[in-house]
Amino acid sequence: RHVATPAIEDNELICSSDPVICYEMNDVELKWLKPPPSDSNAPTMDQLMTELEQVSSTWVKVGVNLLLPAWKMEFIDKNNRGQCYECLMSVLEYWRNSANTKSPFSWKTIIAVLRSKNIGNNRLANEIECKYLNK
């Protein structure tokens, strides 16, 4: 199998034509990533970013609730220079792709994150639940 390998920047994803053959490079480790879920009710990145744009300033809390490792949160902050929207997108992309996450990639997880005590955005959680889960 041929894997395209452009110049590797910190934490760059390298994927082949087979979505299972995908890995993340950074200066410390190489980790295999699972492909995005095929669940038809799973959120897309466009949907997530549209729905969550208004809470982008809470990207750190979102990442903590999604159980992202501290080193990854620090990397995201450094890599995106504190730009909240880009940081949130990086958090969600890592959550979607990481085989290490304990939080399933689903709208139910996002709703639970929004309702968590440290975010507490029940209004947005309810809107998402009505829009995507109560069809």
C-alpha positions in Angstrom: 0.0 0.0 0.0 1.2 3.4 -0.8 1.0 6.0 1.9 1.5 9.6 0.9 4.1 11.2 3.2 4.4 14.9 2.7 6.9 16.8 5.0 5.7 15.9 8.5 4.8 18.8 10.7 4.1 18.3 14.4 1.1 16.0 14.8 0.3 15.6 11.2 -2.1 12.9 10.0 -0.8 10.5 7.4 -3.4 8.3 5.7 -3.4 5.8 2.8 -6.3 5.1 0.6 -7.4 2.5 3.1 -9.1 4.5 6.0 -7.9 1.9 8.5 -4.3 2.7 7.7 -4.0 6.1 9.3 -1.6 7.3 11.9 -0.7 10.4 13.8 2.9 11.7 14.0 4.2 13.9 16.6 7.7 14.4 18.1 7.1 11.8 20.8 4.9 8.9 19.6 3.2 7.2 16.7 -0.4 6.2 17.3 -2.8 4.3 15.1 -6.1 6.0 14.7 -9.5 4.4 14.1 -11.4 5.6 11.0 -14.4 8.0 11.6 -17.5 6.1 12.6 -19.9 4.9 9.9 -23.0 5.5 12.1 -25.3 7.5 9.9 -26.5 9.4 13.0 -22.9 10.4 13.9 -22.2 14.1 13.7 -20.1 15.4 10.8 -17.4 18.0 11.5 -19.4 20.6 9.7 -22.4 19.9 11.9 -20.3 20.0 15.0 -18.6 23.2 14.2 -21.9 24.9 13.2 -23.6 23.8 16.4 -20.8 24.4 18.7 -19.3 27.6 17.3 -21.1 29.7 20.0 -19.2 27.7 22.7 -15.8 27.8 21.1 -14.4 29.9 24.0 -15.0 26.8 26.2 -12.9 24.5 24.0 -10.7 23.6 27.0 -13.7 22.4 29.0 -15.0 20.5 26.0 -11.7 18.8 25.6 -11.5 17.9 29.3 -15.1 16.5 29.2 -14.2 14.4 26.1 -11.2 13.1 28.2 -8.5 14.3 25.9 -5.0 13.9 27.4 -3.4 17.0 28.9 -0.4 16.8 26.4 -2.9 16.9 23.5 -4.7 19.9 24.9 -1.4 21.8 25.4 -0.4 20.9 21.8 -3.7 22.1 20.5 -3.4 25.4 22.3 0.2 25.9 21.1 -0.5 24.8 17.6 -3.6 27.1 17.2 -2.1 30.0 19.1 -5.1 30.2 21.4 -7.6 30.8 18.6 -10.8 29.4 20.2 -12.6 28.3 17.0 -9.5 26.5 15.6 -8.8 25.0 19.0 -12.3 23.6 19.3 -12.1 22.2 15.8 -8.8 20.4 16.7 -10.3 19.0 19.9 -13.3 17.6 18.0 -11.1 16.2 15.2 -8.9 14.5 17.8 -12.0 13.1 19.6 -13.4 11.8 16.3 -10.2 10.1 15.2 -8.5 9.0 18.4 -8.5 5.3 19.4 -7.6 6.4 22.9 -10.8 8.3 23.7 -13.2 6.8 26.2 -16.1 9.0 24.9 -17.9 7.7 21.9 -18.2 9.9 18.9 -21.9 10.7 19.0 -24.4 13.5 19.5 -25.3 11.9 22.9 -21.7 12.6 24.0 -21.8 16.2 22.8 -25.1 16.7 24.6 -23.7 15.3 27.8 -20.6 17.6 27.5 -22.8 20.6 27.0 -24.9 19.7 30.1 -21.8 19.1 32.2 -21.4 21.2 35.3 -18.4 23.0 34.0 -20.1 24.1 30.7 -23.8 24.1 31.7 -25.3 25.0 28.3 -28.6 23.2 28.6 -30.3 25.3 26.1 -27.8 24.3 23.3 -27.9 20.7 24.5 -31.7 20.7 24.2 -31.6 22.2 20.7 -29.1 19.7 19.5 -31.0 16.8 21.1 -34.3 17.9 19.4 -32.6 18.5 16.0 -30.5 15.4 15.8 -31.8 12.7 18.2 -35.6 13.4 18.3 -36.3 13.1 14.6 
